């Protein structure tokens, strides 16, 4: 039974490596080589535009409240009341 497990693992690992290779190839062809046409937007490729936009966002005043914890349950900082008030 141990011999058959090693044989199965060989095919599974080979299949995973092959699928990642095919995925990379298709991503490169579609995104980088643009086989379906199109171009990269100027807002992505223009570094000056990105810098000016970032400066504008950083200059805006903060109008929200204090920072919040995204998942308070994981922090375990909530108060459980034993009786309703």
C-alpha positions in Angstrom: 0.0 0.0 0.0 2.9 2.4 0.7 4.2 2.0 -2.9 0.8 3.0 -4.4 0.8 6.2 -2.2 4.1 7.3 -3.6 2.9 6.8 -7.1 -0.2 8.9 -6.4 1.8 11.7 -4.9 4.0 11.8 -8.0 1.0 12.4 -10.2 -0.6 14.9 -7.9 2.6 17.0 -7.5 3.3 16.8 -11.2 -0.3 17.9 -11.9 0.0 20.8 -9.6 3.3 22.0 -11.1 1.9 21.6 -14.6 -1.3 23.6 -13.7 0.8 26.4 -12.2 2.9 26.5 -15.4 -0.1 26.7 -17.6 -1.7 29.4 -15.4 1.5 31.4 -15.6 1.7 31.1 -19.4 -1.9 32.2 -19.9 -1.5 35.1 -17.5 1.6 36.3 -19.3 -0.1 36.0 -22.7 -3.3 37.7 -21.7 -2.0 40.4 -19.3 1.5 41.2 -20.5 1.4 40.4 -24.2 -2.2 41.6 -24.6 -3.2 38.9 -27.2 -6.8 40.2 -27.0 -5.8 43.8 -27.7 -6.0 46.8 -25.4 -3.4 48.7 -23.5 -2.3 49.5 -20.0 -4.2 52.5 -18.7 -2.2 55.7 -18.1 -3.3 55.8 -14.5 -1.3 52.6 -14.0 1.7 53.2 -16.1 2.2 57.0 -15.4 4.3 57.3 -12.2 3.8 61.1 -12.1 0.0 60.7 -12.0 0.3 58.1 -9.2 2.5 60.5 -7.1 0.2 63.5 -7.6 -2.9 61.4 -6.7 -1.1 60.0 -3.6 -0.2 63.5 -2.5 -3.8 64.7 -2.9 -5.1 61.8 -0.9 -2.6 62.4 1.9 -3.5 66.1 2.0 -7.2 65.5 2.7 -8.1 66.0 6.4 -9.2 63.0 8.4 -12.9 63.3 9.1 -13.6 59.8 10.5 -13.5 58.7 14.1 -10.6 56.9 15.8 -9.1 53.8 14.2 -11.2 50.7 14.6 -10.2 47.1 15.0 -11.4 45.1 11.9 -12.0 41.9 13.8 -12.6 42.7 17.5 -13.5 39.0 18.3 -9.9 38.0 17.5 -8.6 40.7 19.8 -10.8 39.5 22.7 -11.2 43.0 24.0 -15.0 43.1 24.2 -17.0 43.3 27.4 -19.7 40.7 28.2 -22.3 41.8 30.6 -23.8 39.2 32.9 -27.2 40.8 33.1 -29.0 43.3 30.8 -29.4 46.8 32.0 
